[in-house]
Amino acid sequence: MTEDALRAGIDEDASSFRYYRNAVSRHWDPVDVDLDVDVDRVADLDAAAFDSLRRTLALFGAGEEAVTEDLSPLAVVLEDVNDQLFLTTQLYEEAKHAEFFHRYWTRVIHEAEDRRGLERSNPHDPAWFNDAYDELFERNEAAMTRLLDDDTPENRARAYCHYHLTVEGILAQTGYYGVQTSFSGDVEGLPELPGLVEGFSKIRSDEGRHVGFGMRKLKDLVGAGDVSPSLLHELTGELAMLVQDAVSAASDDDAVAVGAEDLASYAARKHAERMEQIVDAAKDVPDVETLTELDG
């Protein structure tokens, strides 16, 4: 860290510091999420819905473990102490998310498999994943790792576009929306899973803060003239196609309430809103309280 960065110290008005404080005040523990009701209701799912739920949870769990590892290079290159404070909370939260999915699999999925007379499955089994999903996370890891060797404004923009704007902002947020809608208790033929919905709500709220941090960093880079908006549009457009392929390959429209087409529409709408907030100087990124609220 440079002397200037050390001398600047904590700025309570900095957006990164406000994100950090929001994370501290909204702390939650994965172990506190009650899964007892989910155990019985997941065991009663029909075969198609159960298999779809397992695949979805495997994708989420692997994704959370991957991004926990992939964030570290950004923590190395960012020098502002307020950014560092926020990143400590994000690393911690990604780890909590990974624990939640591990806990749900070992407490709920394994119990349901036992009752069905199935062999206990492994959420890391390659059979759960598809090529587009694998490519997206490989590209995310490469974009983040590149910062350690070539920390330029363009490479920072690429890292934020891969990690915050696409993996968290499109893929994860869209998936959370789909699962919460499917298992809210309002969909005929599917049970309410209160533990799953509660966990997803807390994770999705955390991710809103993470996405907002990346959006602000991208808006600063564009505003300073360090990167062109065309770079963001071209890259995120390309990555959004990978997300669409990954979601389509993993979706079973007969087993969940929100099909691939509806999820793609939701993702496209949220992505367009965020890009406009980043590249349009007349617009701003929503404040952290708004980012951590859950829309419909």
C-alpha positions in Angstrom: 0.0 0.0 0.0 1.3 3.5 -0.9 2.0 6.2 1.6 -0.8 8.3 0.1 -3.3 5.5 0.6 -2.2 5.0 4.2 -2.3 8.7 4.9 -5.9 9.0 3.5 -7.3 6.7 6.1 -10.9 5.9 6.7 -13.5 8.1 5.0 -16.9 7.6 6.6 -18.5 9.3 3.5 -16.9 7.0 1.0 -19.3 4.6 -0.7 -17.0 1.7 0.0 -17.0 2.5 3.7 -20.8 2.8 3.7 -21.0 -0.6 2.0 -18.7 -2.0 4.7 -20.9 -0.6 7.5 -24.0 -2.0 5.9 -22.4 -5.4 5.7 -21.5 -5.2 9.4 -25.0 -4.2 10.5 -26.7 -6.9 8.4 -24.6 -9.7 9.7 -26.2 -13.2 9.7 -25.0 -16.7 10.5 -25.8 -19.7 8.1 -26.2 -22.0 11.1 -29.1 -19.8 12.4 -31.2 -20.7 9.3 -33.8 -23.3 10.4 -33.9 -26.2 7.9 -36.2 -28.6 9.8 -39.3 -27.9 7.7 -37.3 -28.1 4.5 -36.1 -31.6 5.4 -39.6 -33.1 5.2 -40.9 -31.0 2.3 -37.9 -31.7 0.1 -38.2 -35.4 0.8 -41.8 -35.2 -0.6 -40.9 -33.5 -3.9 -41.6 -35.5 -7.0 -38.5 -36.9 -8.8 -38.2 -34.2 -11.5 -38.5 -31.3 -9.0 -36.0 -33.0 -6.6 -33.5 -33.5 -9.3 -33.9 -30.0 -10.6 -33.4 -28.6 -7.0 -30.2 -30.7 -6.6 -28.8 -29.4 -9.8 -29.6 -25.8 -8.9 -28.1 -26.1 -5.4 -24.9 -27.8 -6.8 -24.5 -24.9 -9.3 -24.9 -22.3 -6.6 -22.6 -24.1 -4.1 -19.8 -24.5 -6.6 -20.2 -20.9 -7.7 -19.9 -19.5 -4.2 -16.8 -21.6 -3.5 -15.3 -20.4 -6.7 -15.9 -16.7 -6.2 -14.6 -17.0 -2.6 -11.3 -18.0 -4.1 -11.4 -15.7 -7.1 -11.9 -12.4 -5.2 -8.4 -12.5 -3.5 -6.5 -10.8 -6.4 -8.7 -7.7 -6.2 -8.0 -7.5 -2.5 -4.3 -7.4 -3.3 -4.4 -4.6 -5.9 -6.9 -2.2 -4.4 -5.0 0.4 -2.2 -7.8 2.5 -0.7 -8.4 1.4 2.8 -12.2 1.9 2.4 -12.2 -0.5 -0.5 -10.1 -2.9 1.6 -12.6 -2.7 4.5 -15.4 -3.6 2.2 -13.6 -6.4 0.5 -13.0 -8.1 3.9 -16.7 -8.2 4.4 -17.3 -9.6 0.8 -14.7 -12.3 1.3 -16.3 -13.2 4.6 -19.8 -13.2 3.0 -18.8 -15.4 0.1 -17.5 -17.9 2.6 -20.8 -17.8 4.5 -22.7 -18.4 1.3 -20.6 -21.4 0.5 -21.2 -22.8 4.0 -25.0 -22.3 3.6 -25.1 -24.4 0.4 -22.9 -27.1 2.0 -25.1 -27.2 5.0 -28.3 -27.4 2.9 -26.9 -30.3 0.9 -25.6 -32.3 3.9 -28.7 -31.6 6.1 -31.5 -31.6 3.6 -30.5 -33.2 0.3 -28.8 -36.2 1.9 -31.7 -36.8 4.2 -34.1 -36.7 1.2 -31.8 -39.1 -0.7 -31.8 -41.5 2.3 -35.6 -41.6 2.5 -35.8 -42.3 -1.3 -33.3 -45.1 -1.0 -30.8 -43.2 -3.2 -27.1 -43.2 -2.9 -25.9 -40.0 -1.3 -24.8 -37.6 -4.0 -21.8 -35.2 -4.2 -22.6 -31.6 -5.1 -19.2 -31.4 -6.8 -20.0 -34.2 -9.3 -19.3 -32.9 -12.8 -22.6 -34.3 -13.9 -24.4 -31.3 -12.3 -22.6 -28.8 -14.5 -22.6 -27.7 -18.2 -19.9 -26.4 -20.5 -21.2 -22.8 -20.5 -21.2 -22.7 -16.7 -17.6 -24.0 -16.5 -16.4 -21.6 -19.2 -18.0 -18.6 -17.4 -16.2 -19.4 -14.1 -12.9 -20.2 -15.8 -13.1 -16.8 -17.5 -13.9 -15.1 -14.2 -10.9 -16.7 -12.5 -8.6 -15.7 -15.4 -9.9 -12.1 -15.4 -9.3 -11.7 -11.7 -5.9 -13.4 -11.7 -4.7 -11.2 -14.5 -4.7 -8.2 -12.1 -1.7 -9.7 -10.2 0.5 -9.4 -13.4 -1.1 -6.5 -15.3 -3.1 -4.2 -13.1 -4.5 -1.6 -15.6 -7.8 0.3 -15.7 -9.0 -1.9 -18.6 -8.1 -5.1 -16.7 -9.8 -3.9 -13.6 -12.9 -3.1 -15.7 -12.8 -6.6 -17.1 -12.5 -8.1 -13.6 -15.5 -6.1 -12.3 -17.5 -7.1 -15.5 -16.8 -10.8 -15.0 -17.1 -11.0 -11.3 -19.5 -8.4 -10.0 -21.6 -7.5 -13.0 -22.0 -11.0 -14.6 -21.4 -13.8 -12.2 -23.0 -12.0 -9.2 -25.2 -9.5 -11.0 -26.7 -11.6 -13.8 -26.1 -15.4 -13.1 -26.5 -15.5 -9.3 -29.2 -12.8 -8.9 -31.3 -14.4 -11.6 -31.0 -17.8 -10.0 -31.9 -16.5 -6.6 -35.0 -14.8 -8.1 -36.0 -18.1 -9.8 -35.6 -20.3 -6.7 -37.3 -17.8 -4.3 -40.3 -17.5 -6.7 -40.5 -21.3 -7.2 -40.4 -22.2 -3.5 -42.2 -19.2 -1.9 -45.3 -21.2 -1.2 -47.3 -19.3 -3.8 -46.8 -21.8 -6.7 -49.2 -24.6 -7.1 -47.5 -28.0 -7.1 -44.4 -26.8 -5.3 -44.0 -26.6 -1.5 -42.8 -23.6 0.5 -39.2 -24.2 1.6 -38.8 -21.5 4.3 -35.1 -22.4 5.1 -34.1 -22.2 1.5 -36.0 -19.0 0.8 -34.6 -17.4 4.0 -31.0 -18.3 3.1 -31.4 -17.2 -0.5 -32.9 -13.9 0.7 -30.0 -13.2 2.9 -27.4 -14.2 0.3 -29.2 -12.2 -2.4 -29.2 -9.1 -0.2 -25.4 -9.5 0.3 -24.9 -9.9 -3.4 -26.8 -6.7 -4.1 -24.2 -4.9 -2.1 -21.4 -6.7 -3.9 -22.9 -5.8 -7.3 -23.2 -2.2 -6.3 -19.5 -2.0 -5.3 -18.5 -3.3 -8.8 -20.9 -0.9 -10.5 -19.5 2.1 -8.7 -16.0 1.1 -9.6 -17.0 0.7 -13.2 -18.8 4.1 -13.2 -15.7 5.7 -11.7 -13.5 4.2 -14.5 -15.9 5.4 -17.2 -16.3 8.8 -15.6 -12.6 9.4 -15.4 -12.1 8.4 -19.1 -10.0 5.4 -18.1 -12.2 2.9 -20.0 -14.6 3.2 -22.8 -18.3 2.3 -22.3 -18.0 0.2 -25.5 -15.6 -2.1 -23.6 -18.2 -2.8 -21.0 -21.1 -3.2 -23.4 -19.1 -5.6 -25.7 -17.7 -7.7 -22.8 -20.9 -8.0 -20.7 -22.9 -8.7 -23.9 -20.6 -11.6 -24.6 -20.7 -12.9 -21.0 -24.5 -12.5 -20.9 -24.8 -15.0 -23.8 -22.7 -17.5 -21.7 -25.1 -16.9 -18.8 -28.1 -17.6 -21.0 -26.6 -20.8 -22.3 -25.7 -21.9 -18.7 -29.2 -21.2 -17.4 -30.9 -22.8 -20.4 -28.8 -26.0 -20.0 -29.6 -26.3 -16.3 -33.3 -25.4 -16.4 -36.2 -27.8 -16.3 -39.4 -25.9 -17.1 -41.5 -28.8 -16.0 -39.9 -28.9 -12.5 -39.8 -25.3 -11.5 -42.2 -22.3 -11.6 -39.8 -20.0 -13.5 -38.6 -21.3 -16.8 -35.5 -20.5 -18.8 -37.3 -17.9 -20.9 -38.6 -16.0 -17.9 -35.2 -16.1 -16.2 -33.5 -14.8 -19.4 -36.0 -11.9 -19.5 -35.4 -11.0 -15.9 -31.6 -11.1 -16.4 -31.8 -9.0 -19.5 -33.9 -6.4 -17.7 -31.7 -6.1 -14.7 -28.5 -6.0 -16.8 -29.9 -3.2 -19.0 -30.8 -1.2 -15.9 -27.3 -1.6 -14.4 -25.5 -0.7 -17.6 -27.5 2.5 -18.0 -26.7 3.4 -14.4 -23.0 2.8 -15.0 -22.4 4.6 -18.4 -25.0 7.4 -18.2 -23.4 10.3 -16.3 -26.9 11.7 -15.5 -27.8 8.5 -13.5 -26.3 7.1 -10.3 -25.8 3.7 -8.8 -28.6 3.1 -6.2 -27.6 3.6 -2.6 -26.6 0.6 -0.6 -30.0 0.4 1.3 -31.8 0.1 -2.0 -29.3 -2.5 -3.3 -29.8 -4.7 -0.4 -33.6 -4.6 -0.5 -35.2 -7.4 -2.6 -37.4 -6.5 -5.5 -40.3 -8.6 -6.7 
